[in-house]
């Protein structure tokens, strides 16, 4: 597992554009969304973006944010459809 890079957006969106993985507003994640892109802002210290890799291939993503008064909000956790059921989501 390692931190995701903004340079991996194509792979990230490929994973997030599944019918069962829509955002809080019912829409798919998009690079045109300032809300989504704030997760990749280096000045934003409350955001977490992690990916699980198998043989250097991104298979799953976890995108979350620290809350002000303890805790964390997991906004997205998703695994490629062909890799689901193999424990990657649990590892994330």
N, CA, C and O of each residue as an XYZ file, in Angstrom:
368
protein
N       0.857     -1.169      0.000
C       0.000      0.000      0.000
C       0.900      1.229      0.000
O       1.919      1.271      0.690
N       0.507      2.226     -0.786
C       1.257      3.475     -0.789
C       0.317      4.629     -1.137
O      -0.805      4.428     -1.600
N       0.807      5.828     -0.901
C       0.016      7.015     -1.174
C      -0.188      7.165     -2.683
O       0.726      6.942     -3.476
N      -1.408      7.547     -3.055
C      -1.718      7.765     -4.462
C      -1.126      9.085     -4.935
O      -0.920     10.009     -4.149
N      -0.863      9.153     -6.209
C      -0.334     10.361     -6.837
C      -1.376     10.938     -7.784
O      -2.170     10.204     -8.373
N      -1.363     12.240     -7.922
C      -2.272     12.899     -8.862
C      -2.014     12.416    -10.295
O      -2.884     12.525    -11.159
N      -0.824     11.888    -10.536
C      -0.473     11.370    -11.860
C      -1.150     10.031    -12.159
O      -1.056      9.521    -13.276
N      -1.830      9.466    -11.166
C      -2.525      8.187    -11.335
C      -4.034      8.363    -11.515
O      -4.791      7.399    -11.402
N      -4.468      9.587    -11.794
C      -5.914      9.857    -11.849
C      -6.659      8.957    -12.826
O      -7.775      8.534    -12.526
N      -6.085      8.653    -13.975
C      -6.776      7.781    -14.932
C      -7.076      6.423    -14.313
O      -8.188      5.912    -14.443
N      -6.089      5.836    -13.643
C      -6.293      4.538    -12.988
C      -7.276      4.653    -11.827
O      -8.108      3.769    -11.617
N      -7.175      5.742    -11.077
C      -8.082      5.953     -9.944
C      -9.519      6.057    -10.433
O     -10.412      5.414     -9.882
N      -9.745      6.868    -11.468
C     -11.107      7.032    -11.982
C     -11.635      5.751    -12.612
O     -12.835      5.483    -12.560
N     -10.756      4.963    -13.203
C     -11.182      3.676    -13.756
C     -11.766      2.795    -12.647
O     -12.743      2.080    -12.870
N     -11.177      2.847    -11.471
C     -11.665      2.065    -10.333
C     -12.937      2.691     -9.755
O     -13.872      1.972     -9.401
N     -12.979      4.008     -9.659
C     -14.119      4.679     -9.021
C     -15.362      4.773     -9.910
O     -16.452      5.032     -9.400
N     -15.230      4.573    -11.202
C     -16.396      4.682    -12.093
C     -17.118      3.342    -12.229
O     -17.246      2.776    -13.315
N     -17.580      2.867    -11.078
C     -18.414      1.672    -11.017
C     -19.775      2.115    -10.482
O     -19.841      3.023     -9.654
N     -20.841      1.499    -10.932
C     -22.174      1.909    -10.490
C     -22.321      1.927     -8.979
O     -23.023      2.781     -8.439
N     -21.677      1.007     -8.294
C     -21.797      0.939     -6.841
C     -20.862      1.881     -6.097
O     -20.827      1.866     -4.867
N     -20.104      2.700     -6.819
C     -19.110      3.575     -6.185
C     -19.344      5.020     -6.632
O     -18.481      5.645     -7.249
N     -20.495      5.516     -6.316
C     -20.788      6.917     -6.636
C     -20.544      7.758     -5.400
O     -20.572      7.257     -4.275
N     -20.302      9.051     -5.621
C     -20.027      9.957     -4.518
C     -21.261     10.286     -3.711
O     -22.352      9.787     -3.990
N     -21.084     11.124     -2.714
C     -22.169     11.537     -1.822
C     -23.328     12.178     -2.592
O     -24.465     12.168     -2.122
N     -23.042     12.733     -3.772
C     -24.058     13.415     -4.573
C     -24.634     12.527     -5.675
O     -25.402     13.003     -6.511
N     -24.278     11.259     -5.687
C     -24.778     10.331     -6.696
C     -24.009     10.363     -7.996
O     -24.347      9.637     -8.931
N     -22.985     11.187     -8.076
C     -22.186     11.326     -9.295
C     -20.873     10.548     -9.158
O     -20.440     10.202     -8.059
N     -20.264     10.289    -10.308
C     -18.940      9.683    -10.295
C     -17.897     10.737     -9.960
O     -18.098     11.921    -10.226
N     -16.791     10.314     -9.380
C     -15.678     11.219     -9.100
C     -15.156     11.777    -10.419
O     -15.176     11.102    -11.448
N     -14.689     13.019    -10.369
C     -14.222     13.683    -11.583
C     -13.094     14.647    -11.261
O     -13.075     15.259    -10.193
N     -12.157     14.777    -12.186
C     -11.065     15.741    -12.006
C     -11.580     17.171    -12.131
O     -10.870     18.115    -11.782
N     -12.792     17.341    -12.619
C     -13.396     18.669    -12.722
C     -14.043     19.105    -11.415
O     -14.467     20.253    -11.284
N     -14.119     18.212    -10.466
C     -14.711     18.510     -9.167
C     -13.630     19.055     -8.219
O     -12.686     18.345     -7.876
N     -13.774     20.297     -7.809
C     -12.801     20.856     -6.869
C     -12.846     20.099     -5.545
O     -11.823     19.946     -4.877
N     -14.035     19.624     -5.169
C     -14.145     18.855     -3.933
C     -13.275     17.595     -4.019
O     -12.515     17.310     -3.094
N     -13.377     16.843     -5.114
C     -12.587     15.619     -5.237
C     -11.097     15.939     -5.333
O     -10.280     15.253     -4.718
N     -10.742     16.941     -6.074
C      -9.332     17.249     -6.292
C      -8.640     17.759     -5.030
O      -7.412     17.722     -4.948
N      -9.407     18.234     -4.045
C      -8.745     18.701     -2.821
C      -8.028     17.569     -2.083
O      -7.138     17.818     -1.269
N      -8.418     16.332     -2.369
C      -7.733     15.196     -1.754
C      -6.285     15.083     -2.217
O      -5.467     14.453     -1.547
N      -5.966     15.684     -3.347
C      -4.621     15.606     -3.919
C      -3.836     16.908     -3.763
O      -2.756     17.053     -4.335
N      -4.363     17.835     -3.006
C      -3.698     19.107     -2.744
C      -2.641     18.885     -1.663
O      -2.969     18.473     -0.550
N      -1.389     19.151     -1.981
C      -0.297     18.890     -1.027
C      -0.408     19.734      0.236
O       0.184     19.386      1.257
N      -1.144     20.824      0.189
C      -1.320     21.668      1.375
C      -2.415     21.133      2.300
O      -2.526     21.560      3.449
N      -3.201     20.221      1.806
C      -4.338     19.671      2.560
C      -3.845     18.522      3.429
O      -3.688     17.398      2.952
N      -3.604     18.804      4.696
C      -3.007     17.803      5.583
C      -4.020     16.832      6.186
O      -3.627     15.855      6.825
N      -5.299     17.081      5.996
C      -6.307     16.202      6.595
C      -6.751     15.079      5.661
O      -7.578     14.252      6.045
N      -6.217     15.039      4.450
C      -6.677     14.055      3.458
C      -5.714     12.878      3.326
O      -4.499     13.028      3.456
N      -6.291     11.700      3.063
C      -5.539     10.472      2.856
C      -5.936      9.896      1.504
O      -7.126      9.789      1.208
N      -4.985      9.534      0.701
C      -5.264      8.833     -0.560
C      -4.268      7.685     -0.665
O      -3.074      7.903     -0.870
N      -4.765      6.473     -0.526
C      -3.901      5.301     -0.570
C      -4.378      4.325     -1.634
O      -5.571      4.225     -1.922
N      -3.431      3.614     -2.205
C      -3.746      2.594     -3.184
C      -3.106      1.282     -2.815
O      -2.038      1.243     -2.204
N      -3.773      0.194     -3.197
C      -3.196     -1.138     -3.041
C      -2.726     -1.584     -4.418
O      -3.458     -1.489     -5.404
N      -1.505     -2.067     -4.466
C      -0.882     -2.447     -5.732
C      -0.499     -3.909     -5.698
O      -0.030     -4.420     -4.681
N      -0.702     -4.572     -6.807
C      -0.225     -5.936     -7.013
C       0.612     -5.915     -8.280
O       0.121     -5.581     -9.359
N       1.874     -6.272     -8.138
C       2.818     -6.250     -9.267
C       2.788     -4.888     -9.962
O       2.723     -4.811    -11.189
N       2.836     -3.819     -9.172
C       2.856     -2.423     -9.640
C       1.578     -1.993    -10.358
O       1.563     -0.949    -11.009
N       0.518     -2.772    -10.250
C      -0.779     -2.432    -10.852
C      -1.721     -2.004     -9.734
O      -1.897     -2.723     -8.750
N      -2.326     -0.830     -9.892
C      -3.273     -0.327     -8.899
C      -4.545     -1.157     -8.950
O      -5.208     -1.217     -9.985
N      -4.891     -1.799     -7.833
C      -6.090     -2.639     -7.803
C      -7.185     -2.074     -6.916
O      -8.351     -2.442     -7.062
N      -6.822     -1.175     -5.987
C      -7.833     -0.613     -5.103
C      -7.411      0.741     -4.555
O      -6.225      1.062     -4.487
N      -8.412      1.529     -4.166
C      -8.144      2.866     -3.629
C      -8.925      3.100     -2.341
O     -10.016      2.567     -2.138
N      -8.328      3.912     -1.485
C      -8.964      4.379     -0.262
C      -8.746      5.885     -0.211
O      -7.609      6.356     -0.224
N      -9.843      6.636     -0.153
C      -9.773      8.095     -0.102
C     -10.570      8.538      1.111
O     -11.769      8.278      1.210
N      -9.887      9.215      2.038
C     -10.501      9.561      3.314
C     -10.022     10.930      3.787
O      -9.135     11.547      3.196
N     -10.642     11.377      4.873
C     -10.336     12.703      5.399
C     -10.493     12.680      6.921
O     -11.470     12.142      7.442
N      -9.535     13.261      7.617
C      -9.628     13.379      9.076
C     -10.731     14.350      9.447
O     -10.934     15.364      8.777
N     -11.434     14.036     10.510
C     -12.460     14.942     11.019
C     -11.859     15.865     12.068
O     -10.827     15.552     12.661
N     -12.494     16.981     12.291
C     -11.979     17.978     13.232
C     -11.892     17.443     14.653
O     -10.898     17.681     15.339
N     -12.906     16.731     15.103
C     -12.967     16.250     16.486
C     -12.801     14.734     16.555
O     -13.711     14.021     16.980
N     -11.646     14.254     16.139
C     -11.338     12.826     16.155
C     -12.057     12.087     15.035
O     -13.087     12.539     14.535
N     -11.526     11.000     14.669
C     -12.147     10.145     13.684
C     -11.755     10.497     12.257
O     -10.931     11.374     12.002
N     -12.380      9.777     11.348
C     -12.049      9.888      9.938
C     -13.289      9.553      9.109
O     -14.079      8.688      9.488
N     -13.454     10.226      7.997
C     -14.543      9.939      7.055
C     -13.939      9.238      5.847
O     -13.112      9.814      5.141
N     -14.346      8.005      5.607
C     -13.908      7.299      4.406
C     -14.898      7.652      3.304
O     -16.062      7.253      3.345
N     -14.422      8.398      2.327
C     -15.291      8.820      1.229
C     -15.380      7.755      0.144
O     -16.450      7.531     -0.423
N     -14.279      7.110     -0.141
C     -14.253      6.068     -1.166
C     -13.354      4.930     -0.712
O     -12.267      5.144     -0.176
N     -13.832      3.727     -0.938
C     -12.994      2.538     -0.844
C     -13.515      1.619     -1.937
O     -14.674      1.207     -1.910
N     -12.657      1.301     -2.897
C     -13.107      0.534     -4.062
C     -11.961     -0.289     -4.628
O     -10.791      0.076     -4.518
N     -12.328     -1.405     -5.232
C     -11.383     -2.323     -5.853
C     -11.884     -2.607     -7.265
O     -13.090     -2.665     -7.506
N     -10.956     -2.783     -8.185
C     -11.338     -3.133     -9.573
C     -12.286     -4.341     -9.543
O     -12.078     -5.270     -8.762
N     -13.313     -4.331    -10.381
C     -14.274     -5.447    -10.371
C     -13.620     -6.821    -10.512
O     -14.020     -7.772     -9.842
N     -12.618     -6.924    -11.380
C     -11.983     -8.231    -11.597
C     -11.122     -8.671    -10.414
O     -10.703     -9.827    -10.344
N     -10.859     -7.747     -9.481
C     -10.048     -8.077     -8.313
C     -10.855     -8.138     -7.022
O     -10.294     -8.354     -5.948
N     -12.157     -7.951     -7.119
C     -13.002     -8.006     -5.931
C     -13.104     -9.437     -5.420
O     -13.031    -10.396     -6.188
N     -13.274     -9.556     -4.124
C     -13.396    -10.876     -3.512
C     -12.054    -11.535     -3.215
O     -12.008    -12.703     -2.830
N     -10.960    -10.790     -3.394
C      -9.630    -11.347     -3.155
C      -8.979    -10.769     -1.893
O      -7.810    -11.041     -1.620
N      -9.730     -9.975     -1.126
C      -9.224     -9.450      0.131
C      -8.545     -8.085      0.049
O      -8.062     -7.584      1.064
N      -8.497     -7.467     -1.141
C      -7.813     -6.183     -1.271
C      -8.536     -5.064     -0.525
O      -7.889     -4.205      0.075
N      -9.844     -5.063     -0.554
C     -10.608     -4.049      0.183
C     -10.345     -4.142      1.677
O     -10.234     -3.118      2.351
N     -10.245     -5.346      2.196
C      -9.937     -5.551      3.605
C      -8.546     -5.029      3.931
O      -8.337     -4.429      4.985
N      -7.596     -5.255      3.032
C      -6.235     -4.781      3.254
C      -6.178     -3.256      3.271
O      -5.413     -2.665      4.033
N      -6.983     -2.631      2.437
C      -7.005     -1.165      2.437
C      -7.543     -0.659      3.754
O      -7.643      0.551      3.957
